[in-house]
Amino acid sequence: MKLIEKMITCNINGLKVDVEKGTTILQAAEKVGIHIPTLCHLDLHDIGIANQSANCRVCMVEDEARGALVPSCAELVSEGMKIQTDSMKAVMGRRTSLELLLSNHPQDCLTCVKNLDCELQSLAHEMNIKEIRYHGEKMSHPKDLTSKGIMKDSNKCIMCRRCVTMCDEVQTVGILSPLKRGFDVVVATAFHLDLGETSCTYCGQCVSVCPTAALAEMNDTPKIWRALNNKEKHVIVQVAPAVRVAIGEEFGYKAGEIKTGQVVSALKRLGFDSVFDTNFGADLTIIEEATELVHRIEQGGTLPMLTSCCPAWVQFIEHQFPELLDIPSSCKSPQQMVGALSKSYYAEKHGIDPKDIVMVSVMPCVAKKAEAAREELNKDGLADVDYVMTTREFSRMIKEAAIDFKKLPESPFDILLGEATGAAAIFGTTGGVIEAATRTAYEMITGKELKEVDFKQMRGFEGVREATVKIGDMSLKIGIAHELGNARKLLEAIRDGRNHFDVIEIMACPGGCIGGGGQPYHHGDINVLKKRQKALYDLDKSLPKRKSHENEMVLKLYDDFLTKPGSSKAHELLHTTYSAKQRI
Amino acid sequence: MRKEILDISQLDKSLLHELDAYIDSLKGDKQEQLIHVLHRAQELFGHLPYNVQLYVAHALKLSGAKVNGVVTFYSFFNEEPTGKYTISVCMGTACFVKGADKVLERILKLTKTKKNEMSEDGLFTIKDVRCIGACGLAPIVTVNDKVYGKVKVNEVDGILEKYRGDHHEN
């Protein structure tokens, strides 16, 4: 009986629709295959966010009884409701809303970074808008190009508030808010500070959900082109794990196809002198991090130990939890390790002056740009990493160079810093770093071989996960969080003594690096991230070696150069420090 | 550039103490009472400079952007210092048709100032405000808490002189 009471019946375009109470018109229409255009609306229910600000008015439909237009994304269905989505009134209402938005939007689509990947542009096309009839005052805000990670062009903002919802509610960083009112409204930082002066983590999730080019990554490709064309420079590139399972999407492949070999070929054709694998750095990170963990456990050091590979997360803890800075691992991220070693170990072996090396990274991440610029990682004027490009920027370089990605052969990474295990592959997904670390810590602590390397309890997409692993006679309590709001919950529980963990993995983006702010746009489809995640686990499974400490090139690195894990040389090159920052 | 204007340690300790006491006295969800807290802060500090806004944000565990969003939304809140007397001219429909714009123009001319800026002598800040809900008295001018109804352009000089006089006596 109860179930029936909860159901209501409405009518959309003459079709009878039974839906649960609390369903929006948009959801009801989807149920019977009726498409209603939307713009500000963003429903990422898998990660618990819905932007339902109903302020773009692009999804208006006609409610027959009232004879009025209502926003279908926010208006709930009521019993007996009759909706027309394709009446003249509804169609023209939506058109007018869009035209009004366009009347205050720059018309530089041809040269816009979002050209052919813009939701506003697609809608103008879908709604067959060939002329903008309204003319009036246009916004004129200065572009913010001050930060290392994110570019903000408020003139392209359509006030959808997706970025605000993402930054404030999902990431709980709260950098952006609508300021002022009426025509003067602008989504901005507190006091119009430059992004670089705020507590922005550069996670780039605002960029991931921005329907236009109001928010985008800083474009570093011109600097990379210049380096590639400078004969004096030895230009090295490294590729992060999550890039290879997402780049295909930019070239028409389905989400989750593994394109490692093509990525290497593309980089060679672009002219890089050596192509290294950030996964090598990941294996190395695991060994250094597991060594640090074992040391902390045995010597009674600070627990939990937090992973430190995610730069947005590091930025977050420095600004939001400065009292907890003794818990992150001192390990640099894999990107920085590969950079530091390219300019020391590799340079030494090949007799190249480190000053002549330009280190470039291809990352799924916007925050990696800011990480590379950190003071701590730019000692004596020598940066571990010089330039970082996102997966998207990389795809643009490939297109710019007229390389046919689909026809590229597969090539292997270059030696010295090119070998990687399955443990490193899963660095790109939430739960992956800690699973990789557990595989190594287990054998380090017990001295026995770990037979079953899959730790299923650490996998998944839930925001906060816990797992307990028996290692010898100790139980290792593990916490995992992705998205910064979930990280905050975990950190507050630790700070207030409500929960105890031995080790915690945190990644700032939904799903981890696979959902990074620099990845091909998912356009609201979280399944894309799940497919990329699966691809990383498949990649892990396909590799002959699945434990970081079995990486022979990493072992050789220790023999030839670093002596042993946690040595003073390893500390000098592979570890870093953190400092408290003001929260703004 | 921004370090100084965001520096909370520059703020008057005793005023902050009073603000803290006010925040402590609030019952229920304190974040929901942001506007009350901002009112109190403006009473104490005269206006809401960035560091005061940031202080309120930290005290209520809100983001600086959110607090700044509220402050810049409501015309009652001032980010800049205001004169000893805030003169508000109602620009609601009734006041407007009764010539509020002329009244405002006269006030700006006599005080040699622009809207929302403080006069050079630090006496006046002039604002145009939305309907204040006393249309029967249109056009309306308020000076701090004092209300002047049915104001004629030629009465403006006298009103301003009164406050200039009060100021000299002090």
Interface residues (C-beta under 8 A of the other chain):
Chain A: D168 V173 G174 I175 L176 S177 P178 L179 K180 R181 A188 T189 A190 F191 L193 E197 T198 Q582 R583 I584
Chain B: R2 I5 L6 Y50 Q53 L54 A57 H58 L62 S63 G64 A65 K66 V67 N68 G69 T72 F73
